[in-house]
């Protein structure tokens, strides 16, 4: 035991030499294995799969703006049949004001309309027939007066009556003609085109207009929901006296929810109305909702170098709120059953001649490739790679073209 503890002892020297020899042999073994089998490199296998290319952008939720509900007349609140948070339909009663004066005014206006209608009916059913009868009687009187005058003139010429008798007959004829003219005027006045009927008809229209005004004031005592929506605020209670223009309630309309995003103008050529998208709110990152691109602004924001697009959310989840920040992935292209490789194996991907290092015959060989769609960390290879090919990760820059390599699955020790 003492010999082992002494560094200068023969046993200790023997142990050090043995450990050094073992380490040298291990390093030599690894180097020999790399020479014979090749340097181990991380490699990915090309596969045949579906690939979706998407444009990712951030934006905000835009919902229909709130609607302020108020009165248009001064009045005292009689009742409020709704509560905050309640969903209402267009036309539902939100606030009812005291309407006793307005109801009395409507009743009075209806009575005036009935009176005017009775006057028109009287002219049509009684006035015109009576005038026509008077005209017939005036015509008969005129005929009789004309005969009497002719008889008196004949008798005067024969000397049987005096001049005064002829004058009386002339006077009676003049009166009959005057009465006939008056009867004709009476008939014209009571006809549909006559002045008497026009006055009565005008009075009826005026009465009906007054009824319309009174009814409108009565309708203003009932405040109704202008649109479908949810009542989100209320600032009035029964018994309050309200004034025109003051907001009494706030209504969140039920309508289309949209996502408004700014997308880099370089992606403009890939965008089309009708493309599908998936969105997620920053506040709820694990939740997803479907959207559809419905609008592309024809102009470009020169300061941002971006174009504004809008996406419709047909079935918005309850957690979405006005101006909430969201991210969207817009699907702009899709390839089915294509050759797909991880993006990290493609070198100089943005150049005109992208390439990969493929493990071919135990060596890293350069291959030119033709790229297609670019998806979520993956790329479509149209030419240069076949399914099953092993490709060296670009994260290993030390691997040289033609070097003997041994592929191991990326991510494994």
C-alpha positions as CSV (number, residue, x, y, z in Angstrom):
1,X,0.0,0.0,0.0
2,X,2.8,2.3,0.8
3,X,4.4,1.6,-2.6
4,X,1.3,2.7,-4.5
5,X,0.9,5.9,-2.5
6,X,4.5,6.8,-3.3
7,X,4.6,8.6,-6.7
8,X,8.2,7.5,-7.3
9,X,7.5,3.9,-6.6
10,X,7.9,1.4,-9.5
11,X,4.2,0.3,-9.2
12,X,3.0,3.9,-9.6
13,X,5.2,4.5,-12.6
14,X,3.9,1.2,-14.2
15,X,0.3,2.3,-13.7
16,X,0.9,5.7,-15.3
17,X,2.6,4.1,-18.3
18,X,-0.3,1.6,-18.6
19,X,-3.0,4.3,-18.6
20,X,-1.1,6.4,-21.1
21,X,-0.7,3.4,-23.4
22,X,-4.5,2.7,-23.1
23,X,-5.4,6.3,-24.0
24,X,-3.1,6.2,-27.0
25,X,-4.6,2.9,-28.1
26,X,-8.1,4.4,-27.7
27,X,-7.3,7.5,-29.7
28,X,-5.6,5.4,-32.4
29,X,-8.6,3.1,-32.5
30,X,-11.0,5.9,-33.0
31,X,-8.9,7.5,-35.7
32,X,-8.5,4.1,-37.4
33,X,-12.2,3.5,-37.3
34,X,-12.8,7.0,-38.8
35,X,-10.3,6.2,-41.5
36,X,-11.9,2.8,-42.3
37,X,-15.6,3.5,-41.7
38,X,-15.6,7.3,-42.2
39,X,-16.1,10.4,-40.0
40,X,-19.4,10.2,-38.2
41,X,-21.7,13.1,-39.4
42,X,-25.3,14.1,-38.7
43,X,-27.5,13.3,-41.7
44,X,-31.1,13.6,-42.5
45,X,-33.1,11.3,-44.8
46,X,-35.1,12.8,-47.6
47,X,-38.7,11.6,-47.5
48,X,-41.8,11.8,-49.6
49,X,-44.5,13.9,-47.9
50,X,-47.0,16.7,-48.3
51,X,-45.7,20.2,-47.9
52,X,-47.5,23.4,-47.2
53,X,-45.9,26.8,-47.8
54,X,-47.3,29.6,-45.7
55,X,-46.8,33.3,-45.1
56,X,-46.6,34.2,-41.4
57,X,-47.6,37.7,-40.1
58,X,-48.9,39.4,-37.0
59,X,-51.9,41.7,-36.8
60,X,-54.9,42.6,-34.7
61,X,-58.5,41.5,-34.3
62,X,-61.1,43.9,-35.7
63,X,-64.7,43.4,-34.7
64,X,-67.8,45.6,-35.5
65,X,-67.5,48.8,-33.4
66,X,-69.8,49.3,-30.4
67,X,-73.1,51.1,-31.0
68,X,-74.1,53.9,-28.6
69,X,-77.9,53.8,-27.9
70,X,-79.7,56.9,-26.7
71,X,-83.0,58.8,-26.7
72,X,-84.1,61.3,-29.3
73,X,-86.7,63.0,-27.0
74,X,-86.7,64.1,-23.4
75,X,-88.6,61.7,-21.1
76,X,-88.8,59.7,-17.9
77,X,-87.7,56.1,-18.0
78,X,-90.6,53.8,-17.3
79,X,-88.9,50.4,-17.6
80,X,-85.8,48.6,-18.8
81,X,-86.5,45.0,-19.8
82,X,-82.9,44.0,-20.5
83,X,-79.7,43.4,-18.5
84,X,-76.0,43.9,-19.2
85,X,-74.5,41.0,-21.0
86,X,-77.8,40.0,-22.6
87,X,-78.0,39.2,-26.3
88,X,-80.6,41.1,-28.1
89,X,-82.1,41.0,-31.6
90,X,-82.7,44.0,-33.8
91,X,-86.0,45.6,-32.8
92,X,-86.0,44.3,-29.2
93,X,-87.1,46.9,-26.6
94,X,-84.1,48.3,-24.5
95,X,-85.7,51.3,-22.7
96,X,-89.4,52.4,-22.5
97,X,-90.2,56.0,-21.6
98,X,-93.4,57.4,-20.1
99,X,-95.7,57.8,-23.1
100,X,-99.0,59.1,-21.7
101,X,-98.9,62.5,-23.4
102,X,-97.8,60.9,-26.7
103,X,-100.6,58.4,-26.6
104,X,-103.2,61.2,-26.0
105,X,-101.8,63.1,-28.9
106,X,-102.1,60.0,-31.2
107,X,-105.7,59.5,-30.1
108,X,-106.5,63.2,-30.9
109,X,-104.8,62.9,-34.3
110,X,-106.8,59.8,-35.1
111,X,-110.0,61.6,-34.3
112,X,-109.0,64.4,-36.6
113,X,-108.3,61.9,-39.4
114,X,-111.7,60.2,-38.8
115,X,-113.4,63.6,-39.0
116,X,-111.6,64.5,-42.2
117,X,-112.5,61.1,-43.7
118,X,-116.1,61.6,-42.8
119,X,-116.1,65.0,-44.6
120,X,-114.7,63.5,-47.8
121,X,-117.2,60.6,-47.5
122,X,-120.0,63.1,-47.0
123,X,-119.1,65.0,-50.2
124,X,-118.8,61.8,-52.1
125,X,-122.0,60.2,-50.8
126,X,-124.3,63.2,-50.1
127,X,-122.9,66.4,-51.4
128,X,-122.4,65.4,-55.0
129,X,-125.7,63.5,-55.4
130,X,-127.6,66.5,-53.8
131,X,-125.9,68.9,-56.2
132,X,-126.7,66.7,-59.2
133,X,-130.4,66.6,-58.0
134,X,-130.3,70.4,-57.7
135,X,-128.9,70.7,-61.2
136,X,-131.8,68.5,-62.6
137,X,-134.3,70.6,-60.8
138,X,-132.7,73.9,-62.1
139,X,-132.9,72.5,-65.6
140,X,-136.6,71.6,-65.2
141,X,-137.3,75.1,-63.8
142,X,-135.5,76.7,-66.7
143,X,-137.5,74.7,-69.2
144,X,-140.7,75.7,-67.5
145,X,-139.7,79.4,-67.3
146,X,-138.8,79.4,-71.0
147,X,-142.2,78.0,-72.0
148,X,-144.0,80.6,-69.9
149,X,-142.0,83.4,-71.4
150,X,-142.8,82.1,-75.0
151,X,-146.5,81.9,-74.1
152,X,-146.5,85.4,-72.6
153,X,-144.8,86.8,-75.6
154,X,-147.3,85.2,-78.0
155,X,-150.2,86.6,-75.9
156,X,-148.7,90.0,-75.8
157,X,-148.3,90.0,-79.5
158,X,-152.0,89.2,-79.9
159,X,-153.0,91.8,-77.4
160,X,-154.3,89.5,-74.7
161,X,-151.8,90.4,-71.9
162,X,-150.1,93.5,-70.9
163,X,-146.4,94.4,-71.0
164,X,-146.0,93.8,-67.3
165,X,-147.0,90.1,-67.7
166,X,-144.3,89.7,-70.4
167,X,-141.8,91.4,-68.0
168,X,-142.7,89.0,-65.2
169,X,-142.1,86.0,-67.6
170,X,-138.7,87.4,-68.6
171,X,-137.7,87.9,-65.0
172,X,-138.7,84.3,-64.2
173,X,-136.6,83.1,-67.1
174,X,-133.6,85.0,-66.0
175,X,-133.8,83.6,-62.5
176,X,-134.1,80.0,-63.8
177,X,-131.0,80.5,-66.0
178,X,-129.1,81.8,-63.0
179,X,-130.2,78.9,-60.8
180,X,-129.0,76.5,-63.5
181,X,-125.6,78.1,-63.6
182,X,-125.4,77.9,-59.8
183,X,-126.4,74.2,-59.8
184,X,-123.7,73.4,-62.4
185,X,-121.1,75.1,-60.2
186,X,-122.3,73.2,-57.2
187,X,-121.9,69.9,-59.1
188,X,-118.4,70.8,-60.2
189,X,-117.4,71.9,-56.7
190,X,-118.6,68.6,-55.2
191,X,-117.0,66.4,-57.9
192,X,-113.6,64.7,-57.4
193,X,-111.9,67.5,-59.3
194,X,-113.9,70.2,-57.6
195,X,-112.7,72.8,-55.1
196,X,-114.9,71.6,-52.3
197,X,-113.7,68.1,-52.6
198,X,-110.1,69.4,-52.9
199,X,-110.4,71.3,-49.7
200,X,-111.8,68.3,-47.9
201,X,-109.1,66.0,-49.3
202,X,-106.4,68.4,-48.3
203,X,-107.8,68.6,-44.8
204,X,-107.7,64.7,-44.7
205,X,-104.1,64.6,-45.8
206,X,-103.1,67.2,-43.2
207,X,-104.9,65.2,-40.5
208,X,-103.1,62.0,-41.5
209,X,-99.7,63.9,-41.5
210,X,-100.5,65.1,-38.0
211,X,-101.2,61.5,-37.0
212,X,-97.9,60.4,-38.5
213,X,-96.0,63.0,-36.4
214,X,-97.9,62.0,-33.2
215,X,-97.2,58.3,-33.9
216,X,-93.5,59.0,-34.5
217,X,-93.3,60.8,-31.2
218,X,-95.0,57.9,-29.5
219,X,-92.5,55.5,-31.2
220,X,-89.6,57.6,-29.9
221,X,-90.7,56.7,-26.4
222,X,-89.6,53.2,-27.0
223,X,-85.8,52.7,-27.6
224,X,-85.1,49.6,-29.6
225,X,-81.9,47.7,-30.5
226,X,-80.7,48.9,-33.9
227,X,-78.8,45.7,-34.6
228,X,-78.3,42.2,-33.3
229,X,-75.7,42.2,-30.6
230,X,-74.8,42.0,-26.9
231,X,-75.5,44.7,-24.4
232,X,-72.1,45.5,-22.9
233,X,-72.8,48.7,-20.9
234,X,-75.8,50.5,-19.3
235,X,-76.0,53.9,-17.8
236,X,-79.7,54.4,-17.1
237,X,-82.2,53.3,-14.5
238,X,-86.0,53.4,-14.2
239,X,-87.1,56.8,-13.1
240,X,-84.3,58.7,-14.7
241,X,-85.1,61.7,-16.9
242,X,-83.1,61.2,-20.2
243,X,-82.1,63.9,-22.7
244,X,-81.6,63.6,-26.4
245,X,-78.0,62.7,-27.4
246,X,-77.0,61.1,-24.1
247,X,-75.6,57.6,-24.3
248,X,-77.8,55.3,-22.3
249,X,-76.5,51.9,-23.4
250,X,-73.6,50.4,-25.5
251,X,-74.3,47.5,-27.8
252,X,-71.6,45.2,-29.3
253,X,-73.0,44.3,-32.7
254,X,-73.0,40.7,-33.8
255,X,-71.1,40.7,-37.1
256,X,-68.0,39.6,-39.0
257,X,-64.8,39.3,-37.0
258,X,-61.6,40.0,-39.1
259,X,-57.9,39.9,-38.6
260,X,-56.0,42.9,-40.1
261,X,-52.3,42.2,-40.7
262,X,-49.4,43.9,-42.5
263,X,-47.5,41.5,-44.8
264,X,-44.1,42.2,-46.3
265,X,-44.6,43.3,-49.9
266,X,-42.2,40.7,-51.2
267,X,-44.9,38.1,-50.4
268,X,-47.6,39.9,-52.4
269,X,-47.3,37.7,-55.4
270,X,-48.2,34.6,-53.3
271,X,-51.4,36.1,-51.8
272,X,-54.8,35.3,-53.3
273,X,-58.3,36.1,-52.0
274,X,-59.8,32.8,-50.6
275,X,-56.6,31.4,-49.2
276,X,-57.0,29.5,-45.9
277,X,-55.1,30.4,-42.7
278,X,-54.7,29.4,-39.1
279,X,-54.5,32.1,-36.4
280,X,-53.5,32.2,-32.8
281,X,-53.8,34.9,-30.2
282,X,-50.7,35.9,-28.2
283,X,-52.7,35.6,-25.0
284,X,-53.8,32.0,-25.9
285,X,-50.9,30.6,-27.8
286,X,-52.1,27.0,-27.7
287,X,-55.5,27.8,-29.2
288,X,-56.0,27.9,-33.0
289,X,-58.8,29.3,-35.1
290,X,-59.5,29.1,-38.8
291,X,-59.6,32.2,-41.1
292,X,-59.9,33.1,-44.8
293,X,-58.2,35.9,-46.7
294,X,-60.9,38.2,-48.0
295,X,-59.2,41.5,-48.9
296,X,-55.8,42.6,-50.2
297,X,-55.2,46.4,-50.2
298,X,-54.4,47.6,-53.7
299,X,-51.9,50.1,-52.3
300,X,-48.5,49.6,-50.5
301,X,-47.5,51.3,-47.3
302,X,-44.2,52.9,-48.5
303,X,-42.9,53.5,-45.0
304,X,-43.3,49.9,-43.9
305,X,-42.9,48.2,-47.2
306,X,-46.0,46.2,-46.4
307,X,-49.4,45.5,-47.8
308,X,-52.5,45.4,-45.6
309,X,-54.7,42.2,-45.9
310,X,-57.8,41.2,-44.0
311,X,-58.9,37.7,-43.1
312,X,-62.4,36.7,-42.1
313,X,-62.9,34.6,-39.0
314,X,-66.1,32.7,-39.7
315,X,-66.4,31.1,-36.3
316,X,-64.5,33.3,-33.8
317,X,-63.8,31.8,-30.4
318,X,-65.1,33.5,-27.4
319,X,-61.7,34.7,-26.2
320,X,-61.1,37.0,-29.2
321,X,-61.4,40.7,-28.4
322,X,-61.2,43.9,-30.3
323,X,-57.6,44.9,-31.0
324,X,-56.2,41.7,-29.7
325,X,-52.8,40.8,-31.1
326,X,-52.8,37.6,-33.2
327,X,-50.5,35.7,-35.5
328,X,-51.7,34.1,-38.7
329,X,-50.2,31.4,-41.0
330,X,-51.7,31.9,-44.5
331,X,-51.4,28.8,-46.7
332,X,-50.2,30.1,-50.1
333,X,-49.2,26.8,-51.7
334,X,-49.4,23.1,-51.2
335,X,-47.6,20.1,-52.7
336,X,-48.8,16.5,-52.2
337,X,-46.4,13.5,-52.1
338,X,-43.3,15.5,-53.0
339,X,-39.7,15.0,-51.9
340,X,-39.1,16.9,-48.7
341,X,-35.9,17.6,-46.8
342,X,-35.1,19.7,-43.7
343,X,-34.1,23.3,-44.5
344,X,-30.8,22.9,-42.7
345,X,-29.4,20.5,-45.2
346,X,-29.7,22.9,-48.1
347,X,-26.7,25.1,-48.7
348,X,-27.0,28.5,-50.4
349,X,-30.7,28.1,-50.5
350,X,-31.4,31.6,-51.6
351,X,-28.9,31.6,-54.5
352,X,-29.4,30.5,-58.0
353,X,-27.5,27.3,-57.5
354,X,-28.5,25.7,-54.2
355,X,-26.8,22.4,-53.3
356,X,-26.6,19.6,-50.7
357,X,-24.0,17.2,-49.4
358,X,-25.3,13.7,-49.9
359,X,-23.8,10.5,-48.4
360,X,-23.1,8.5,-51.5
361,X,-20.9,5.4,-51.3
362,X,-19.6,6.4,-47.9
363,X,-18.4,9.8,-49.0
364,X,-19.9,13.3,-48.8
365,X,-20.7,14.3,-52.4
366,X,-22.0,17.6,-53.6
367,X,-25.3,17.6,-55.5
368,X,-27.0,20.6,-57.2
369,X,-30.7,20.7,-56.4
370,X,-33.7,22.5,-57.7
371,X,-36.0,23.8,-54.9
372,X,-39.8,24.2,-54.8
373,X,-41.9,25.2,-51.9
374,X,-40.5,26.3,-48.6
375,X,-42.5,25.3,-45.6
376,X,-42.2,25.1,-41.8
377,X,-38.5,24.3,-41.6
378,X,-38.7,22.0,-44.6
379,X,-38.1,22.4,-48.3
380,X,-39.4,20.7,-51.5
381,X,-36.7,19.4,-53.7
382,X,-37.8,19.0,-57.3
383,X,-34.5,17.7,-58.7
384,X,-31.2,16.3,-57.3
385,X,-32.5,14.3,-54.4
386,X,-34.6,11.1,-54.1
387,X,-36.5,9.7,-51.2
388,X,-34.2,7.8,-48.8
389,X,-31.1,9.8,-49.6
390,X,-29.0,10.8,-46.6
391,X,-28.0,14.5,-46.5
392,X,-25.4,16.0,-44.3
393,X,-26.5,18.9,-42.1
394,X,-25.1,22.2,-43.0
395,X,-24.4,22.8,-39.3
396,X,-21.2,20.7,-39.8
397,X,-19.1,23.0,-42.0
398,X,-15.9,20.9,-41.4
399,X,-17.1,18.1,-43.7
400,X,-15.4,18.4,-47.0
401,X,-16.6,17.3,-50.4
402,X,-15.4,13.8,-51.2
403,X,-14.5,13.1,-47.5
404,X,-15.3,9.6,-46.2
405,X,-18.1,9.8,-43.8
406,X,-20.4,7.6,-41.7
407,X,-24.0,8.9,-41.4
408,X,-25.7,8.9,-38.1
409,X,-29.2,10.1,-37.5
410,X,-29.3,13.8,-36.7
411,X,-29.8,14.5,-33.0
412,X,-28.5,11.1,-31.9
413,X,-25.1,10.6,-30.0
